[in-house]
Amino acid sequence: MNDINHPFIVSGPCSAETENQVLQTAHELKKVAGVKVFRAGIWKPRTRPNYFEGVGKKGLKWLQRVKSETGLKLAVEVASPQHVEECLKHDIDMFWLGARTVVNPFSVQEITEALRGVSNPIMIKNPVNPDLKLWIGAIERVYAAGANKLIAIHRGFYTLNKSLFRNPPMWEMPIELKRAIPNLPILVDPSHIAGTTNLIPHIAQKAMDLEMDGLMIESHHRPDSALSDAEQQITPNQLGELLDGLVIRDRSDRSDFQDKLAEFRTQIDEIDDELLDILSKRMDIVNEIGAYKKDNKITILQLKRWSYIIENRIKKGVDQGLSKEFLVKVLKLIHIESMRIQTEIMNIHKQNEE
């Protein structure tokens, strides 16, 4: 985990399906430089019944053979105390809590009680919904049980918005987690983020560019025949090509690099100060507008004016190289704050009249 030039790689099939499938995939992955841990789903929580839900604990014996024949470490998802117990009996090296488990603090607490006193590394995926506090809460619960070898896994988030990805990455979430818990390693799961194999290399490279610590990538010796998530699994050979193609950028502490970086950061700090001053001045004017509307009994929302601002500012911003999506988000936030200020002025006036 400490080698910044060689990301920590966990790989294996979405599900353990047959003993032959598990062993063949593992032996092929053993040949891929960088793969340290073999993962496989033994119990598969599915959205609907009557779909393949894993082979159960008999698959753990197959994984024991993987460890014996390849020397790879083993990782399995656990969703109940019983899963933990079975994994410990079968010498599983690492456990992970899945996104659907992490979303429920009651389930997390039950599992952490079963993990109390266990020294195995525990990986914790982000919850399905984009809730950083919920993710951190699960990490804190596991840590409180005495587990101190913790790893976060970023697998993207569910959203109602149409997206290129199965689970949009929302990179600001793992970045904020890294800021909140600096020493916590974070792996990225490109398979679940992408949902399709052609996007996996892009996500993997992005993870490296953002200084994430490693990758968990689903790999199957025959993805087309996989019983679960076939469309997001790659072959071990494809995984090798992907890893060989990754650009691991320099995280060096060279003085010349740090000096130049400090110069850029100073420029950003100065510009941010100017931005804050400008926003403050804008809100001062919003205060005056609110008071003027109150005195003249004019409604807060002026749709024609808002439409003009959106159209005009977006055009200017796009002409200056800013993305339309970014501009819409910024303008909406400014508008929401403007409405809040003006509403507060109106409410104060109403209270004074009463």
PENORTA-V746409 format. One record per pair of residues at least 24 apart in sequence whose ideal C-beta (glycine too) atoms are under 10 Angstrom apart, sorted by the first residue. I is the first residue (numbers start at 1). J is the second residue. If there is no record, write none. Layout:
# PENORTA-V746409
i: [I I]
j: [J J]
This chain:
# PENORTA-V746409
i: [1 1 1 1 1 1 1 1 2 2 3 3 4 4 4 4 4 4 4 5 5 5 5 6 6 6 6 6 6 7 7 7 7 7 7 7 7 7 7 7 7 7 7 8 8 8 8 8 8 8 8 8 8 8 8 9 9 9 9 9 9 9 9 9 9 9 9 9 10 10 10 10 10 10 10 10 10 10 10 10 10 10 10 10 10 10 10 10 10 11 11 11 11 11 11 11 11 11 11 11 11 11 11 11 11 11 11 11 11 12 12 12 12 12 12 12 12 12 12 12 12 12 12 12 12 12 12 13 13 13 13 13 13 13 13 13 13 13 13 13 13 13 14 14 14 14 14 14 14 14 14 14 14 14 14 14 14 14 14 14 14 15 15 15 15 15 15 15 15 15 15 15 15 15 15 15 15 15 16 16 16 16 16 16 16 16 16 16 16 16 16 16 16 16 17 17 17 17 17 17 17 17 17 17 17 17 18 18 18 18 19 19 19 19 19 19 19 19 20 20 21 21 21 21 21 21 21 22 22 22 22 22 22 22 22 23 23 23 23 23 23 23 24 24 24 24 25 25 25 25 25 25 25 25 25 26 26 26 26 26 26 26 26 26 26 26 26 27 27 27 27 27 27 28 28 28 28 28 28 28 28 28 29 29 29 29 29 29 29 29 29 29 30 30 30 30 30 30 31 31 31 31 32 32 32 32 32 32 32 32 32 32 33 33 33 34 34 34 34 34 34 34 35 35 35 35 35 35 35 35 35 35 36 36 36 36 36 37 37 37 37 37 37 37 37 37 37 37 38 38 38 38 38 38 38 38 38 38 38 38 38 39 39 39 39 39 39 39 39 39 39 39 39 39 39 39 40 40 40 40 40 40 40 41 41 41 41 41 41 41 42 42 42 42 42 42 42 42 43 43 43 43 43 43 43 43 43 44 44 44 44 44 44 45 45 45 45 45 45 46 46 47 51 51 52 52 52 53 53 54 54 55 56 56 57 57 57 57 57 57 57 59 60 60 60 60 60 60 61 62 63 63 63 63 63 64 64 64 67 67 67 73 73 75 75 75 75 75 77 77 77 78 78 78 78 79 79 79 79 80 80 80 80 81 81 81 81 81 81 81 82 82 83 83 84 84 84 84 84 84 84 84 84 85 87 87 87 88 88 88 88 91 92 93 93 94 94 94 94 94 94 95 95 95 95 95 95 95 96 96 96 96 96 96 96 96 96 96 96 97 97 97 97 97 97 97 97 97 97 98 98 98 98 98 98 98 98 99 99 99 99 99 99 99 99 99 99 99 99 99 99 99 100 100 100 101 101 101 101 102 102 102 102 102 102 102 102 102 102 102 102 102 103 103 103 103 103 103 103 103 104 104 105 105 105 105 107 108 108 108 108 108 108 108 108 109 109 109 109 109 111 111 111 111 112 112 112 112 112 112 112 112 112 113 113 114 115 115 115 115 115 116 116 116 116 116 117 117 117 118 118 118 118 119 119 119 119 120 120 121 121 121 121 121 121 122 122 122 122 122 123 123 123 123 123 123 123 123 123 124 124 124 124 124 125 125 125 125 125 125 125 125 125 125 126 126 126 126 126 126 126 126 126 126 126 126 126 126 127 127 127 128 128 128 128 128 129 129 129 130 130 130 130 130 130 130 130 130 131 131 132 132 132 132 132 132 132 133 135 135 135 135 135 136 136 136 136 136 139 139 139 139 140 143 143 149 150 150 150 150 151 151 151 151 151 151 151 152 152 152 152 152 152 152 152 152 152 153 153 153 153 153 153 153 153 153 154 154 154 154 154 154 154 154 154 154 154 154 154 155 155 155 155 155 155 155 155 156 156 156 156 156 156 156 156 156 157 163 164 164 164 164 164 165 165 165 165 165 165 165 165 165 166 166 166 166 166 166 166 166 166 166 167 167 167 167 167 168 169 169 169 169 169 169 171 171 171 171 171 171 174 174 174 175 175 175 178 178 178 178 184 185 185 185 186 186 186 186 186 187 187 187 187 187 187 188 188 188 188 188 188 189 189 189 189 189 190 190 190 190 190 190 190 191 191 191 191 191 191 191 191 191 191 192 192 192 192 192 193 194 194 195 195 195 196 196 197 197 197 197 197 197 197 197 197 198 198 199 200 200 200 200 200 200 201 201 201 201 201 201 201 204 204 204 204 204 205 205 205 205 205 205 207 208 208 208 208 209 209 209 209 210 211 211 211 215 215 215 215 217 217 279 279 282 282 282 283 283 283 283 284 285 286 286 286 286 286 286 286 286 286 287 287 287 287 287 288 289 289 289 289 290 290 290 290 290 290 290 290 290 290 291 291 291 291 291 292 292 293 293 293 294 294 294 294 294 294 295 299 299 300 300 300 300 300 300 300 300 301 301 301 301 301 306 306 306 306 309 309 309 310]
j: [36 121 149 151 185 187 213 214 185 213 213 214 211 213 248 249 250 251 252 248 249 250 251 33 34 36 214 243 248 34 36 187 188 204 207 208 212 213 214 215 243 246 248 34 35 36 37 151 185 187 212 213 214 215 216 33 34 35 36 37 187 204 214 215 216 217 239 243 35 36 37 38 39 72 73 75 94 96 123 151 153 187 189 214 215 216 217 218 219 35 36 37 38 39 40 72 75 191 215 216 217 218 219 220 233 234 236 239 243 37 38 39 40 41 63 66 72 74 75 76 216 217 218 219 220 233 236 38 39 40 41 218 219 220 221 222 223 226 227 228 229 233 39 40 41 44 52 54 191 192 218 219 220 223 226 227 228 229 230 232 233 40 41 42 43 44 52 53 54 55 59 218 220 226 227 228 229 233 40 41 42 43 44 54 55 56 58 59 60 62 63 66 76 227 41 52 54 55 59 62 220 222 225 226 227 228 55 59 62 227 55 58 59 61 62 63 65 66 62 221 62 220 221 222 225 226 227 55 59 62 63 65 66 220 221 62 63 65 66 69 70 221 220 221 222 236 66 219 220 221 222 223 233 235 236 62 63 65 66 67 69 70 72 74 219 221 236 66 69 70 72 221 236 70 219 220 221 235 236 237 239 240 66 70 72 219 221 235 236 237 239 240 66 69 70 71 72 236 70 236 237 240 219 236 237 238 239 240 241 242 243 244 240 243 244 214 215 239 240 243 244 246 70 72 73 215 217 219 236 239 240 243 72 73 75 94 214 72 73 74 75 93 94 121 123 187 214 216 63 66 67 70 71 72 73 74 75 76 93 94 219 63 72 73 74 75 76 77 94 96 123 189 216 217 218 219 66 74 75 76 77 218 220 76 77 96 98 218 228 229 76 77 78 83 86 87 90 92 76 77 78 79 80 82 83 86 98 77 79 98 227 228 229 77 79 98 99 100 101 100 228 100 227 228 226 227 228 227 228 227 228 227 83 86 82 83 85 86 87 89 90 90 86 87 89 90 91 92 90 90 87 90 91 92 93 90 91 92 91 92 93 120 121 120 121 123 151 216 101 123 125 111 114 115 122 104 107 110 111 107 110 111 114 107 110 111 112 113 114 115 111 114 111 114 110 111 112 113 114 115 118 120 122 114 114 118 120 114 115 118 120 120 120 120 121 120 121 122 123 149 151 120 121 122 123 124 142 147 121 122 123 124 125 151 153 155 187 189 216 122 123 124 125 127 138 139 141 142 153 123 124 125 127 128 153 155 192 124 125 126 127 128 129 135 153 155 156 157 158 167 189 192 125 127 128 125 127 128 138 126 127 128 129 131 134 135 137 138 139 141 142 153 127 128 129 131 134 135 138 158 134 138 134 137 138 141 138 134 137 138 139 140 141 142 145 138 141 142 144 145 138 141 142 145 138 140 141 142 143 144 145 146 147 141 145 145 141 142 145 146 147 142 144 145 146 147 145 146 147 145 146 147 149 146 147 148 149 147 149 147 148 149 150 151 185 147 148 149 150 151 149 150 151 152 153 185 187 189 216 150 151 152 153 184 151 152 153 154 155 156 187 189 192 216 152 153 154 155 156 157 167 170 173 174 177 186 189 192 155 157 158 155 156 157 158 167 157 158 159 156 157 158 159 167 168 170 172 173 157 173 170 172 173 174 176 177 180 180 173 174 176 177 180 176 177 180 181 184 177 180 181 184 181 181 184 185 181 183 184 185 184 185 186 187 213 214 216 177 178 181 184 185 186 187 188 212 213 185 186 187 188 189 192 214 215 216 178 186 187 188 189 190 192 193 203 207 210 212 216 187 188 189 190 191 192 193 216 188 189 190 191 192 193 194 195 203 193 195 194 195 196 199 202 190 192 193 194 195 196 199 202 203 191 192 193 194 195 196 199 229 231 232 191 192 193 194 195 193 193 194 203 206 207 210 203 206 207 209 210 212 207 210 212 210 211 212 210 211 212 213 213 212 213 214 210 211 212 213 214 212 213 214 215 216 217 212 213 214 215 216 217 215 216 217 218 232 215 216 217 218 232 234 242 215 216 217 218 219 229 231 232 233 234 216 217 218 229 232 232 231 232 229 231 232 231 232 223 230 231 232 233 234 235 238 242 231 234 232 232 233 234 238 239 242 234 238 241 242 243 245 246 239 242 243 245 246 242 245 246 247 248 249 246 246 247 248 249 246 247 248 249 249 248 249 251 239 242 243 246 242 243 334 337 334 337 338 334 337 338 341 341 338 334 335 337 338 339 340 341 342 345 338 341 342 344 345 345 338 341 342 345 338 339 341 342 343 344 345 346 348 349 342 345 346 348 349 342 345 342 345 346 342 345 346 348 349 350 349 342 346 338 339 340 341 342 343 345 346 335 338 339 342 343 331 335 338 339 334 335 338 335]
